[in-house]
Amino acid sequence: MLSIVVLLMTFVGIFQKFETIHFIGFETEIIWIPVWIGVVILPLLNLYEIAVNTDDYNKYYWLALLLNVISIFFILRYFEIELLS
């Protein structure tokens, strides 16, 4: 459920303008702070749940991990971060 919320917040952050704040030495819109926290923590949580729970409910964690990867892809495109250059 949180992966869907982070994905929706990513799209809202891309298409809407929010108040700009100074956070830890850089300037960002306020919506990106919870998005970045979710993008960093949720894939690790999903990988942990996939490793620990090996029963039938595992497919939901894989789906959530896929949604997290999609969110990461859109964030990389929005901020023009090139990892392979």
C-alpha positions in Angstrom: 0.0 0.0 0.0 2.8 2.4 0.8 4.4 1.7 -2.5 1.3 2.9 -4.3 1.2 6.0 -2.1 4.8 6.8 -3.0 4.2 6.2 -6.7 1.2 8.6 -6.6 3.2 11.2 -4.6 5.9 10.9 -7.2 3.4 11.7 -10.0 1.9 14.6 -8.0 5.4 15.9 -7.3 6.3 15.8 -11.0 3.1 17.5 -12.2 2.4 20.0 -9.4 4.3 22.8 -7.9 4.7 23.0 -4.1 6.4 25.3 -1.6 10.2 25.4 -1.9 12.1 24.9 1.4 15.8 24.5 2.4 16.4 21.1 3.7 19.9 19.8 4.8 21.7 22.3 2.7 19.8 22.1 -0.5 16.6 23.6 -1.9 13.7 21.3 -2.7 10.0 21.3 -2.9 8.3 20.0 0.3 6.7 17.0 -1.4 10.0 15.4 -2.4 11.1 14.8 1.2 8.6 12.0 2.0 9.0 10.7 -1.5 12.8 10.3 -1.1 12.4 8.7 2.3 9.9 6.2 0.9 12.0 5.5 -2.2 15.0 4.7 0.0 13.3 2.7 2.7 10.5 0.8 0.9 12.6 -1.3 -1.5 14.8 -2.4 1.4 11.7 -3.3 3.4 10.2 -5.2 0.5 13.5 -7.1 -0.1 13.5 -8.0 3.6 9.9 -9.3 3.5 10.7 -11.3 0.3 13.7 -13.0 2.0 11.8 -13.7 5.2 8.4 -14.7 4.0 8.6 -17.5 1.4 4.9 -18.3 1.3 2.1 -17.5 -1.1 1.8 -13.9 0.0 5.3 -13.2 -1.4 3.8 -12.0 -4.7 2.5 -8.8 -3.1 5.9 -7.9 -2.0 7.3 -8.5 -5.5 4.6 -6.3 -6.9 5.4 -3.6 -4.4 9.1 -3.8 -5.2 8.2 -3.4 -8.9 6.2 -0.3 -8.1 9.2 1.0 -6.1 11.5 0.5 -9.1 9.0 2.4 -11.3 9.0 5.2 -8.8 12.8 5.3 -8.8 12.9 5.4 -12.6 10.5 8.4 -12.7 12.5 10.2 -10.0 15.8 9.6 -11.9 14.2 11.0 -15.0 12.6 14.0 -13.3 15.9 15.1 -11.5 17.9 14.2 -14.7 20.2 11.9 -12.7 22.4 9.7 -15.1 23.8 6.7 -13.3 25.6 5.1 -16.2 27.4 8.2 -17.6 
